[in-house]
Amino acid sequence: PLGFTANSFNSVSLEPPLILWSLARTSQRLGAYRGASHYAVNVLAADQGGLARAFAGPADDRYAGVDWTPGLGGAPVLAGSLACFECAHEAVYPAGDHELFIGRVIRARETPGRPLAYFGGGFGTVMGELDPD
């Protein structure tokens, strides 16, 4: 399985359900993701900063000691993640020094908790809820 820590991803469409993420054109994994039929976006929980660092750093086997199960198309679904979007590869577009990947969400799950956030060079979490007014 392949994996990396993405700095962001976002919703593109609700109908059909599409998400977007990007990967640097210099990534050694670019060809594998271009050719993948499926992938999973795992949203980490606030207490999973170590896992995010492990997937961000150079490592031959990032999955050593990581609890995961194969999802759609064999895409890794991480145990303990706050949410997971299992996607079919929809499209890829060049964008500067990155490529934008569009995934069609086939299956999604979420659990209660606070998401891990990265801002200003460090990990934290999103605190509180927005006031609906």
Secondary structure, 3 states (H helix, E strand, C coil): CCCCCCCCEEEEEECCEEEEEEEECCCCCHHHHHHCCEEEEEECECCCHHHHHHHHCCCCCCCCCCCEEECHHHCEEECCCCEEEEEEEEEEEEECCEEEEEEEEEEEEECCCCEEEEECCEEEECCCCCCCC
